[in-house]
Amino acid sequence: MTTITGLLLTLAVPLAGVIWGRYLRVNPPAFRSGRFSFCTKRAKKDEEVWAFSNHLFSHMIMISGVNMGVAAVIFYFGTLFIAGDDKWAAASVALFIVQALCILIVYRITDFMVKKIYRPSETEEKEEKKTAG
């Protein structure tokens, strides 16, 4: 019973990623709204950037959720095989932390790709520097 509980805990983050990604893909958030959307300063400036970044993020979070789920099952049962069934809690907590970090990495990669594709013009860069400085 405890092994099944650990497996369910281990699959919580990947399942949430798949559900979140699917939700964003089916119901894209309106411009500058949406509680669970990809919301950065750059995305809030332009409607085209907003739509692209949320579409990209939904795709990336869904794919990473599937990949994390497969990897979690392999590593979880591998840990139980190596360390024994009494280490299920340590295995699931460690995987939970790693998966949460993967979600943050996906967020940063999406932000990097949006910045790379939608570079601001020179006048926008000057305006940003004036307001920041």
C-alpha positions in Angstrom: 0.0 0.0 0.0 2.8 2.5 0.8 4.5 1.8 -2.5 1.3 2.8 -4.3 1.0 5.9 -2.2 4.6 6.9 -3.1 3.9 6.3 -6.8 0.9 8.5 -6.7 2.8 11.2 -4.9 5.6 10.8 -7.5 3.2 11.2 -10.4 1.4 14.2 -8.9 3.6 16.9 -10.5 3.9 15.3 -14.0 0.1 14.8 -14.0 -0.4 18.4 -13.0 1.9 19.5 -15.8 0.0 17.5 -18.4 -3.4 18.8 -17.2 -2.1 22.4 -17.0 -0.6 22.2 -20.5 -3.8 20.7 -21.9 -5.9 23.3 -20.2 -3.8 26.2 -21.6 -3.9 24.7 -25.1 -7.7 24.2 -25.1 -8.5 27.4 -23.3 -5.8 30.0 -24.2 -5.9 32.9 -21.8 -7.0 36.3 -23.1 -4.4 39.0 -23.5 -3.0 40.1 -20.1 -5.4 37.8 -18.1 -5.4 34.3 -16.8 -4.2 33.1 -13.5 -2.3 30.1 -14.7 -0.9 31.7 -17.9 2.7 32.4 -18.9 2.9 35.9 -17.7 6.1 38.0 -18.1 6.8 41.7 -18.8 7.6 40.9 -22.4 4.5 38.8 -22.9 2.3 41.5 -21.4 3.5 44.1 -23.9 2.2 42.6 -27.1 -0.8 40.4 -27.9 1.2 38.4 -30.5 3.9 37.7 -28.0 1.3 36.8 -25.4 -0.3 34.3 -27.7 3.0 32.8 -28.8 4.5 32.5 -25.3 1.3 30.9 -23.9 1.1 28.4 -26.8 4.8 27.5 -26.5 4.5 27.2 -22.7 1.4 25.0 -22.9 3.2 22.7 -25.3 6.4 22.5 -23.3 4.7 21.9 -20.0 2.6 19.2 -21.4 5.5 17.4 -23.1 7.7 17.8 -20.0 4.9 16.4 -17.8 4.8 13.2 -20.0 8.6 12.9 -19.9 8.8 13.5 -16.2 6.1 10.9 -15.6 7.9 8.2 -17.5 11.2 9.1 -15.9 9.6 9.2 -12.4 8.2 5.7 -12.7 11.5 4.3 -13.9 13.5 6.1 -11.2 10.9 5.4 -8.4 10.9 1.7 -9.0 14.6 1.7 -9.6 15.1 3.3 -6.2 12.8 0.8 -4.6 14.6 -2.1 -6.2 18.1 -0.8 -5.1 17.2 0.6 -1.6 14.3 -1.5 -0.7 10.5 -1.0 -0.2 11.0 0.9 3.1 12.6 3.9 1.3 9.5 4.8 -0.8 9.0 8.2 1.0 12.5 9.3 0.4 12.3 8.3 -3.3 9.0 10.1 -3.8 10.1 13.3 -2.0 13.3 13.5 -3.9 11.5 13.0 -7.3 8.9 15.6 -6.2 11.7 18.2 -5.7 13.4 17.4 -9.0 10.1 17.6 -10.8 9.3 21.0 -9.3 12.7 22.2 -10.5 12.0 20.9 -13.9 8.8 23.0 -14.1 10.9 26.1 -13.2 13.4 25.2 -15.9 10.6 24.9 -18.5 9.4 28.3 -17.5 12.9 29.8 -17.9 13.5 28.1 -21.2 10.2 29.4 -22.5 11.1 32.9 -21.3 14.5 32.6 -23.0 12.9 31.5 -26.3 10.4 34.3 -26.3 13.2 36.8 -25.7 15.2 35.3 -28.5 12.4 35.3 -31.0 10.7 38.6 -30.1 13.6 41.0 -29.5 12.5 44.5 -28.8 13.4 47.2 -31.2 16.2 49.7 -30.4 13.7 52.4 -29.3 12.0 49.9 -26.9 15.3 48.9 -25.4 16.2 52.6 -24.8 12.8 53.2 -23.1 13.3 50.1 -20.9 16.7 51.3 -19.8 15.4 54.8 -19.0 12.6 53.4 -16.9 14.8 50.8 -15.2 17.7 53.2 -14.6 
